[in-house]
Amino acid sequence: MGCAGSKLVPEGPQGNQVVVEPVEYGKNARNRDYNSRNPQQKNMHNRPRDRDGSQGPEVQRTNKKVKKYRDKFDPRVTAKYDIKALIGRGSFSKVVRVEHRVTKQPYAIKMIDRIQGREVFESELAVLRRVRHTHIIQLIEVFETKDKVYMVMELATGGELFDRIIAKGSFTEKDATRVLNMVLDGVNYLHGLGIAHRDLKPENLLYYHPGHDSKIMITDFGLSATKKGPDNFMRTTCGTPEYIAPEIIARKPYTFNIDMWAIGVITYILLSGTMPFDDENKTRLYRLILKAKYSYAGEHWKDVSPPAKDFIDKLLVVDPDTRLSAMQALNHVWLKSNAANSSNKNLHRTISQNLLQRQSTRANSTKSAKSTRSTKSNKSNKSGRSLRSEHRRVQPEEIDELHRDPEIQAELASLGSRK
């Protein structure tokens, strides 16, 4: 997908403090968010009031929070965008929903600490400045100050992939192939540019708007990387534990094929609501991944077609050289035919029950862990949110410990060696 003018034109900074880099679009300039046309979404800013006309305490608290974050933004940003609400936060960043003051178009702005989050924002910006694709979140413009970077991006308002599936009421293999065709179309585009996402997972697949015909958007390029050097290999240990490929755990140089492994994991969950590799103990989890040890046991798999299972089997392959590429996956008979030869069985009940059960189990596990930590020690001043965030990312020290385990040495060696 091309664009009419992708050149980043710096706007003259005031007092050499701020640099604003707009990103112009061709087709995307006409691609307006669903919610800007939806009357209910347009009126979201109309706050409920008490009978005497004053705003209630809950609304007042919300307004105070908005003001708190608005005050932290550079005036050049707030002059152009009205800060509406905080919608997410990370270790070095905050994401807010905003509205363009002139067009009233909603966007998201990611405010990143320039020093602490330097590696993440540089990586994400390097990728987003290059990409223009209907299934990849778009960068609109960038504001840079001495200590902050503000990335203005499209706002995906349709929710996460699995939240939509749970709420939908019906989900078939045909629905799954529609989702995967969109994701793979975006991934194939990225790989064609020499870009690996490196953190594909359901949380990073968002619906553009709440309508039933919404497209899927690939988001969060904080761990993405562009191939460098003649060998095209990457070596950084990163990702989310349940979705990382065996070669990352084995500390082997790897290629874009790590994204295809993640799509295999996503497909498995998409059709069953369960994880192919799942264990609270990280060592056991990584051993399952190293062996690609998964199964189609359980009643819920009896309704899934052989072509769908074949698609998964050709992605969850330990040898990355024999794993399907994005283009090969798009041409697989199951996707190519939109599951034409599969039954139209509604998989929704089983998938949603399994997903909800997993969420409940993890929530209880997190509460128990927090309770244990609070009774043991007060040494850490980190919030529960940050601890959960750390738990969800692969930690290099965990892989170090794994490699020191004598029982795993043979399993690592069996993966072969890459030069």
Sequence and secondary structure as in RCSB ss.txt:
>XXXX:A:sequence
MGCAGSKLVPEGPQGNQVVVEPVEYGKNARNRDYNSRNPQQKNMHNRPRDRDGSQGPEVQRTNKKVKKYRDKFDP
RVTAKYDIKALIGRGSFSKVVRVEHRVTKQPYAIKMIDRIQGREVFESELAVLRRVRHTHIIQLIEVFETKDKVY
MVMELATGGELFDRIIAKGSFTEKDATRVLNMVLDGVNYLHGLGIAHRDLKPENLLYYHPGHDSKIMITDFGLSA
TKKGPDNFMRTTCGTPEYIAPEIIARKPYTFNIDMWAIGVITYILLSGTMPFDDENKTRLYRLILKAKYSYAGEH
WKDVSPPAKDFIDKLLVVDPDTRLSAMQALNHVWLKSNAANSSNKNLHRTISQNLLQRQSTRANSTKSAKSTRST
KSNKSNKSGRSLRSEHRRVQPEEIDELHRDPEIQAELASLGSRK
>XXXX:A:secstr
   S      B  STT  EEEE   SGGGG   HHHH HHHHGGG   B TTS B HHHHHHHHHHHHHHTTS H
HHHHHEEEEEEEEE SSEEEEEEEETTT  EEEEEEEETTTTHHHHHHHHHHHTT   TTB  EEEEEE SSEEE
EEEE   S BHHHHHHHHS   HHHHHHHHHHHHHHHHHHHHTTEE S   GGGEEESSSSTT  EEE   TT E
E  STT  B    S GGG  HHHHTT  B THHHHHHHHHHHHHHHHSS SS  SSHHHHHHHHHTT     SGG
GGGS HHHHHHHHTTS SSGGGS  HHHHHTSHHHHTTSTTS     HHHHHHHHHHHHHHHHHHHHHHHHHHHH
H       HHHHHHHHTS  HHHHHHHHH HHHHHHHHTT    
